[in-house]
């Protein structure tokens, strides 16, 4: 027996409209990391080595990987012939590789390449320090109930054997006056680099998730970061942010 809801037949696939509310998802993608000076977004898995220093390791500091408009314009270049993304309605090259054409309805952007909210670094609510960085993920046009999946692609070059690497989104919730209310690291599974790894390059693609439960979540700012117990080198490559509904 078929089940109908408000005249819409229910099936095993995704229902795109229930009770007049559109259900959709979308994404944005960029290689606009400040520390990425080589390679092209979506094409090259080669980046520029940036040092996570022994001083950072000793202080257990999260190293924030910032994004900026200059590197975004240089790295987010369309490399395919079809479809002609640049001719799509609403295309804006400053919004990432897809120009904002793949965002879900109502979401204007997921990256802010000119934000200065992380420019001074700081300390998380639990006391962990984090470094400065430019730009931010931008959730200001998302809605409560949205889920964020953020895939952070980067290369790691261990400098010391038996190093444990942590990856996270440094997340700062803010009130309606843009005053920080709480800050924390949304961390993924650590990676251990043991004997024989020093000097080799390893590609990482962790997926970090979050959900929006309040207005302070919607007004939050965030950037990817790493932390290690030893000095290590990182090559930030790309950031894929998707909103699921």
NORVEN-V760773 format. One record per pair of residues at least 24 apart in sequence whose ideal C-beta (glycine too) atoms are under 10 Angstrom apart, sorted by the first residue. I is the first residue (numbers start at 1). GAP is how many residues later the second one is. D is the distance in Angstrom with one decimal. If there is no record, write none. Layout:
i:gap:d
I:GAP:D
I:GAP:D
//
This chain:
i:gap:d
21:224:9.5
22:82:8.9
22:83:5.7
22:84:8.8
22:223:8.7
23:81:9.4
23:82:9.6
23:221:9.9
23:222:5.4
24:79:9.6
24:80:4.8
24:81:5.6
24:82:9.1
24:83:9.6
24:219:8.9
24:220:9.4
24:221:6.1
25:77:9.6
25:78:9.7
25:79:5.5
25:80:9.8
25:82:9.9
25:121:9.1
25:122:8.9
25:124:9.5
25:217:6.6
25:218:6.0
25:219:4.7
25:220:5.5
26:72:9.3
26:74:9.3
26:75:9.1
26:76:5.2
26:77:4.5
26:78:3.6
26:79:7.9
26:80:9.8
26:81:6.6
26:84:8.8
26:215:9.7
26:216:6.9
26:217:5.9
26:218:9.0
26:219:9.0
27:69:9.0
27:71:7.6
27:75:5.4
27:76:7.3
27:77:8.4
27:80:9.8
27:83:7.8
27:122:8.6
27:124:9.5
27:213:6.4
27:214:6.5
27:215:3.8
27:216:7.3
27:217:9.3
28:67:6.5
28:68:4.5
28:69:8.1
28:70:6.5
28:71:9.2
28:72:6.9
28:73:9.5
28:74:6.9
28:75:6.1
28:76:9.9
28:79:8.5
28:81:7.0
28:82:4.1
28:83:6.2
28:109:9.4
28:110:9.4
28:211:8.6
28:212:7.8
28:213:5.3
28:214:7.8
28:215:8.7
29:47:7.9
29:66:9.9
29:67:5.4
29:68:4.7
29:69:6.0
29:73:8.1
29:81:9.2
29:82:9.3
29:122:9.1
29:124:9.9
29:209:6.5
29:210:7.2
29:211:5.0
29:212:7.6
29:213:9.0
30:37:6.5
30:41:8.9
30:42:5.8
30:45:7.5
30:46:5.6
30:65:8.5
30:66:4.3
30:67:6.2
30:68:9.3
30:80:8.8
30:81:5.7
30:83:8.1
30:105:9.5
30:208:6.6
30:209:5.5
30:210:8.4
30:211:8.3
31:36:9.1
31:40:7.7
31:41:7.7
31:43:8.8
31:44:3.9
31:45:6.0
31:46:9.2
31:65:8.9
31:66:7.2
31:122:8.7
31:205:8.5
31:206:6.3
31:207:4.6
31:208:7.8
32:34:9.3
32:35:4.6
32:36:6.5
32:37:7.4
32:38:8.2
32:39:4.6
32:40:2.9
32:41:7.7
32:42:8.0
32:43:5.7
32:44:6.1
32:62:9.7
32:64:7.6
32:65:9.1
32:79:7.4
32:81:6.0
32:102:9.8
32:103:7.6
32:204:9.7
32:206:8.9
32:207:8.1
33:32:5.7
33:33:7.1
33:34:5.7
33:35:8.2
33:38:6.1
33:39:8.8
33:42:7.9
33:100:9.5
33:101:9.7
33:102:9.0
33:119:9.9
33:121:8.6
33:190:10.0
33:191:8.9
33:201:9.9
33:202:9.1
33:203:3.9
33:204:7.4
33:205:8.0
33:206:7.5
34:30:9.8
34:31:7.6
34:32:4.5
34:33:6.5
34:34:4.9
34:36:8.3
34:37:5.8
34:38:9.7
34:79:9.7
34:99:7.2
34:100:5.6
34:101:7.6
34:202:8.2
35:28:9.7
35:30:6.5
35:31:7.7
35:32:9.7
35:33:9.8
35:36:8.3
35:98:9.4
35:119:9.7
35:199:7.8
35:200:8.0
35:201:5.4
36:29:8.9
36:31:9.1
36:35:6.0
36:36:9.8
36:38:8.9
36:39:6.2
36:118:9.2
36:199:7.4
36:200:5.3
36:201:6.5
36:202:8.4
37:34:7.5
37:37:8.4
37:38:9.0
37:198:10.0
38:37:9.1
38:197:8.5
38:199:9.9
39:36:7.2
39:196:8.6
39:198:7.0
39:199:9.2
40:34:8.8
40:35:6.0
40:36:8.3
40:37:5.9
40:38:9.9
40:39:6.5
40:57:9.3
40:198:9.8
41:30:9.9
41:31:8.8
41:33:9.6
41:34:4.9
41:35:5.0
41:36:7.3
41:37:9.6
41:38:8.4
41:55:8.3
41:56:5.0
41:112:9.7
41:196:8.0
41:197:5.5
41:198:9.3
41:199:9.9
42:33:9.4
42:34:8.6
42:35:9.1
42:36:9.2
42:37:6.6
42:38:8.8
42:55:6.1
42:56:9.8
42:111:9.8
42:195:9.5
42:196:6.9
42:198:9.5
43:32:9.6
43:34:8.7
43:36:5.4
43:37:9.8
43:195:10.0
44:31:9.2
44:35:9.9
44:193:7.9
44:194:9.6
45:108:7.6
45:109:9.7
45:110:7.1
45:156:9.2
45:158:6.0
45:160:9.9
45:190:8.8
45:192:6.4
45:193:9.1
46:109:7.7
46:155:8.8
46:189:7.3
46:191:8.3
47:28:10.0
47:106:9.1
47:107:7.2
47:108:5.7
47:154:9.5
47:186:10.0
47:187:8.2
47:188:3.0
47:189:6.1
47:190:5.1
47:191:9.3
48:107:9.7
48:185:9.7
48:186:9.5
48:187:6.0
48:188:8.3
48:189:9.9
49:106:8.4
49:108:6.4
49:152:9.2
49:184:4.5
49:185:7.5
49:186:5.9
50:104:9.6
50:176:9.9
50:182:9.9
50:183:6.7
50:184:5.4
50:185:7.1
50:186:7.1
51:106:9.8
51:108:8.5
51:180:7.0
51:181:8.1
51:182:5.9
51:183:8.2
52:79:9.4
52:104:9.2
52:107:8.8
52:111:9.8
52:113:8.9
52:174:6.3
52:175:8.0
52:176:5.6
52:178:8.7
52:179:6.3
52:180:4.8
52:181:7.0
52:182:6.0
53:78:10.0
53:175:10.0
53:178:5.8
53:179:9.2
54:105:8.9
54:106:8.8
54:174:9.8
54:176:7.2
54:177:4.3
54:178:9.6
55:176:8.7
56:73:8.8
56:74:10.0
56:75:7.3
56:170:9.4
56:171:7.7
56:172:7.8
56:174:10.0
56:175:7.9
56:176:9.3
57:103:8.9
57:106:8.7
57:170:8.2
57:171:5.7
57:172:5.8
57:173:5.4
57:174:5.9
57:175:7.9
58:171:9.3
58:172:9.7
58:173:9.6
59:69:9.3
59:70:6.0
59:168:9.9
60:67:9.5
60:68:6.3
60:69:7.3
60:106:9.6
60:167:6.5
60:168:9.4
60:169:8.2
61:60:8.6
61:62:9.9
61:67:7.7
61:68:4.7
61:69:6.6
61:70:6.0
61:164:9.2
61:166:6.9
61:167:9.8
62:59:9.2
62:60:9.9
62:62:7.7
62:66:6.3
62:67:7.0
62:68:4.0
62:69:6.9
62:71:10.0
62:104:8.2
62:105:9.8
62:106:6.7
62:108:5.9
62:123:6.2
62:125:9.4
62:161:9.6
62:162:9.8
62:163:4.3
62:164:7.3
62:165:4.9
63:58:9.9
63:67:7.7
63:68:5.2
63:69:9.9
63:70:8.5
63:107:9.7
63:161:9.7
63:162:5.8
63:163:5.4
63:164:6.8
63:165:8.5
63:169:9.4
63:171:7.5
64:54:5.8
64:57:7.3
64:58:9.5
64:66:5.5
64:67:5.0
64:68:6.7
64:69:3.6
64:70:9.1
64:71:9.8
64:72:9.9
64:104:9.8
64:105:9.9
64:106:5.8
64:158:9.8
64:159:5.0
64:160:7.6
64:161:4.7
64:162:8.9
65:66:9.3
65:68:6.4
65:69:9.9
65:70:9.6
65:87:7.9
65:89:7.6
65:102:10.0
65:105:9.6
65:158:6.5
65:159:5.1
65:160:6.3
65:161:7.3
65:169:7.4
65:171:4.6
65:172:10.0
65:174:8.5
66:47:9.3
66:49:9.3
66:52:6.6
66:53:8.7
66:65:9.1
66:66:7.6
66:67:3.1
66:68:3.9
66:69:5.3
66:70:8.5
66:157:6.2
66:158:9.3
66:159:9.8
66:170:9.0
67:29:9.7
67:44:6.3
67:45:8.4
67:46:5.5
67:47:9.6
67:48:8.9
67:66:8.0
67:67:6.6
67:68:3.7
67:69:7.8
67:70:8.7
67:156:7.4
67:157:9.1
67:169:8.9
67:172:7.2
68:45:5.6
68:46:7.5
68:47:9.6
68:65:9.3
68:66:4.7
68:67:5.6
69:25:6.9
69:42:9.8
69:43:9.6
69:44:4.2
69:45:5.7
69:65:8.9
69:66:8.0
70:43:8.5
70:64:9.7
71:42:8.3
71:63:9.4
71:64:9.4
71:165:9.8
72:24:7.2
72:25:9.0
72:39:7.7
72:41:5.0
72:42:9.8
72:63:8.5
73:40:8.8
75:162:9.4
75:163:8.5
76:35:9.9
76:37:9.9
76:162:9.3
95:43:9.8
96:142:9.8
96:143:8.8
96:144:9.5
96:145:8.6
97:141:8.4
97:143:9.5
102:140:9.0
103:38:8.8
103:138:9.7
103:139:9.6
103:140:7.7
104:37:9.7
104:38:8.6
104:39:9.4
104:42:8.1
104:138:8.8
104:139:5.2
104:140:8.6
104:141:6.6
105:140:9.2
106:35:6.2
106:36:8.2
106:37:6.9
106:40:9.8
106:137:9.7
107:31:9.3
107:32:8.7
107:33:9.3
107:34:5.0
107:35:5.9
107:36:8.5
107:39:8.3
107:136:6.1
107:138:10.0
108:30:8.4
108:32:8.0
108:33:4.5
108:34:9.7
109:28:9.6
109:29:5.4
109:30:9.7
109:31:8.3
109:32:7.1
109:132:9.8
110:27:6.2
110:28:5.9
110:29:7.4
110:30:9.8
110:31:8.8
110:32:8.2
110:38:8.4
110:40:9.1
110:129:9.1
110:130:9.7
110:131:4.4
110:132:8.4
110:133:7.2
111:24:6.9
111:25:7.7
111:26:6.3
111:27:5.9
111:128:7.6
111:130:7.2
112:24:5.0
112:25:7.5
112:26:4.1
112:27:9.8
112:28:8.4
112:109:8.1
113:25:9.2
115:106:6.8
115:108:9.2
117:55:7.3
117:57:8.5
117:61:8.1
117:63:8.7
117:104:4.8
117:105:9.6
117:106:9.0
118:52:7.5
118:54:8.3
118:103:7.1
118:104:9.1
118:105:5.8
118:107:9.7
121:49:9.8
122:48:8.9
122:50:8.2
122:58:8.3
122:61:7.2
123:60:7.9
124:44:9.9
124:46:7.3
124:47:9.0
124:48:8.5
124:58:9.0
124:59:4.7
124:60:5.7
124:61:6.3
125:47:9.2
125:48:9.7
125:55:9.1
125:56:9.2
125:57:5.4
125:58:5.1
125:59:6.0
125:60:9.9
126:57:8.6
126:58:6.8
126:59:8.3
128:40:9.8
128:42:9.2
128:55:9.1
128:56:8.7
128:57:6.7
128:99:8.1
129:98:9.8
130:38:9.3
130:40:5.2
130:42:9.6
130:53:8.4
130:55:8.0
130:93:8.8
130:95:6.3
130:97:8.8
131:39:9.3
131:92:10.0
131:94:7.9
133:37:8.4
133:90:5.3
133:91:9.1
133:92:8.0
134:89:8.8
135:86:9.4
135:88:7.0
136:34:9.7
136:36:8.9
136:84:9.1
136:85:4.3
136:86:6.4
136:87:5.9
137:32:7.6
137:34:9.0
137:73:9.5
137:83:8.4
137:84:7.0
137:85:4.5
137:86:6.7
137:87:8.6
137:102:8.0
137:104:6.2
138:82:9.7
138:83:7.8
138:84:9.1
138:103:9.2
139:71:8.8
139:73:6.6
139:78:7.2
139:79:5.6
139:80:7.5
139:81:6.0
139:82:8.2
139:83:7.9
139:102:9.2
139:104:8.6
140:78:6.5
140:79:6.6
140:80:9.3
140:81:9.5
141:77:8.4
141:102:9.9
142:70:5.7
142:75:8.5
142:76:5.8
142:78:9.8
142:101:6.1
142:103:9.6
143:69:7.0
143:75:7.3
143:100:9.0
143:102:8.2
144:67:9.0
144:68:5.4
144:69:6.4
144:70:6.8
144:71:7.6
144:73:7.5
144:74:6.8
145:66:7.7
145:67:6.7
145:68:8.1
145:100:7.1
146:64:9.3
146:65:7.2
146:66:4.9
146:67:9.9
146:71:9.0
146:72:8.5
146:97:5.1
146:98:7.3
146:99:6.0
147:62:6.7
147:63:7.5
147:64:5.0
147:65:7.8
147:95:8.8
147:96:7.1
147:97:4.5
147:98:7.5
148:38:9.3
148:60:8.3
148:61:6.4
148:62:4.5
148:63:7.1
148:64:7.4
148:69:9.5
148:72:9.9
148:74:8.6
148:93:6.7
148:94:7.4
148:95:6.3
148:96:7.9
149:58:5.8
149:59:7.7
149:60:5.3
149:61:8.5
149:91:8.1
149:92:7.6
149:93:4.8
149:94:8.1
149:95:6.4
150:36:8.6
150:38:9.9
150:56:8.9
150:57:7.0
150:58:4.8
150:59:7.3
150:60:7.6
150:72:8.1
150:74:7.3
150:89:6.8
150:90:7.1
150:91:5.1
150:92:7.7
151:54:5.9
151:55:7.2
151:56:4.9
151:57:7.8
151:73:9.8
151:87:8.1
151:88:7.4
151:89:4.2
151:90:8.1
151:91:8.0
152:36:8.5
152:52:7.7
152:53:7.4
152:54:5.7
152:55:8.1
152:56:6.7
152:71:9.9
152:72:4.5
152:73:9.1
152:74:8.9
152:84:8.0
152:85:8.6
152:86:8.1
152:87:5.9
152:88:8.1
152:89:9.6
153:50:7.3
153:51:7.3
153:52:5.0
153:53:8.8
153:71:9.8
153:82:9.6
153:83:8.1
153:84:4.3
153:85:4.6
153:86:7.5
153:87:7.5
154:48:9.5
154:49:7.7
154:50:5.6
154:51:8.2
154:52:8.8
154:70:8.1
154:72:7.7
154:80:5.6
154:81:6.0
154:82:5.0
154:83:5.4
154:84:8.4
154:85:9.4
155:46:5.1
155:47:6.7
155:48:5.6
155:49:7.3
155:78:8.4
155:79:7.0
155:80:3.8
155:81:8.4
155:82:6.8
156:35:7.6
156:37:7.3
156:41:9.1
156:44:9.2
156:45:7.3
156:46:5.0
156:47:8.1
156:48:6.0
156:70:8.1
156:72:8.7
156:76:6.3
156:77:7.1
156:78:5.8
156:79:7.7
157:36:9.5
157:40:9.1
157:41:8.5
157:42:6.7
157:43:7.0
157:44:5.3
157:45:7.7
157:75:7.0
157:76:4.0
157:77:7.7
157:78:7.4
158:33:9.9
158:34:10.0
158:35:4.2
158:36:9.0
158:38:9.6
158:39:4.6
158:40:5.2
158:41:7.4
158:42:7.1
158:43:9.2
158:44:7.7
158:70:8.7
158:72:7.8
158:73:9.2
158:74:5.8
158:75:8.0
159:34:9.5
159:38:9.7
159:39:6.4
159:40:7.9
159:69:9.3
159:71:6.7
159:72:4.9
159:73:5.6
159:74:6.4
160:33:8.5
160:37:9.3
160:38:6.7
160:68:8.9
160:69:8.7
160:70:3.9
160:71:6.3
160:72:7.5
161:32:7.3
161:33:6.2
161:34:5.1
161:35:7.5
161:36:6.5
161:37:5.6
161:69:8.5
162:30:7.6
162:31:7.4
162:32:5.7
162:33:7.2
162:35:8.8
162:36:9.8
162:67:8.5
162:68:7.7
163:28:8.9
163:29:7.5
163:30:4.7
163:31:8.4
163:34:7.7
163:35:8.7
163:65:5.6
163:66:6.2
163:67:4.3
163:68:8.4
163:69:5.8
164:26:5.3
164:27:7.3
164:28:5.3
164:29:7.7
164:30:9.7
164:63:9.1
164:64:6.7
164:65:5.2
164:66:8.2
164:68:9.9
165:25:6.3
165:26:4.7
165:27:7.7
165:28:6.8
165:37:9.2
165:39:7.9
165:41:9.9
165:61:6.2
165:62:7.6
165:63:5.0
165:64:8.5
165:65:9.2
165:67:6.6
165:69:8.8
166:24:5.0
166:25:8.2
166:40:9.9
166:59:8.6
166:60:6.6
166:61:4.5
166:62:7.1
166:63:8.9
167:24:7.7
167:37:7.0
167:38:10.0
167:39:4.8
167:40:9.9
167:41:7.2
167:57:7.2
167:58:7.5
167:59:5.6
167:60:8.2
167:61:10.0
167:67:9.9
168:38:9.0
168:40:6.9
168:54:9.6
168:55:9.7
168:56:7.4
168:57:5.4
168:58:7.7
168:59:7.4
169:37:10.0
169:39:5.0
169:40:9.1
169:41:6.9
169:51:9.8
169:53:4.8
169:54:7.1
169:55:5.9
169:56:7.3
170:51:8.8
170:52:6.3
170:53:5.6
170:54:7.7
170:55:4.8
171:37:9.5
171:39:6.8
171:46:8.9
171:49:5.9
171:50:7.8
171:51:4.7
171:52:8.9
171:54:10.0
172:44:9.7
172:47:9.6
172:48:6.0
172:49:5.2
172:50:7.0
172:51:9.3
173:41:7.9
173:42:9.4
173:43:4.2
173:44:6.1
173:45:9.3
173:46:7.3
173:47:4.6
173:48:8.7
173:49:9.6
174:41:9.4
174:42:6.2
174:43:9.4
174:44:9.4
174:45:4.6
174:46:6.2
174:47:6.8
175:40:8.0
175:41:6.0
175:44:7.1
176:39:6.9
176:40:8.5
176:43:7.0
177:42:9.4
178:41:7.0
178:43:8.9
179:37:10.0
179:40:9.8
180:36:9.6
180:40:9.2
180:41:8.6
181:33:9.8
181:35:5.6
181:38:9.2
181:39:9.1
182:34:7.8
182:38:9.1
183:37:9.2
183:38:9.4
183:39:9.8
185:40:7.1
185:42:8.0
186:24:5.7
186:36:7.8
186:38:9.7
186:39:9.8
187:38:9.2
187:40:8.5
190:37:9.2
190:38:9.3
190:39:9.7
191:35:9.9
191:37:9.5
192:37:10.0
193:35:8.9
193:37:8.8
193:39:8.0
198:32:10.0
198:34:9.9
199:34:9.6
201:32:8.8
201:34:7.6
203:32:9.1
203:34:8.2
204:30:9.1
204:31:10.0
204:33:9.3
205:32:9.0
205:33:9.2
205:35:9.0
207:33:8.7
207:35:9.5
208:33:9.9
209:33:9.9
209:35:9.2
211:33:9.5
212:31:9.1
//
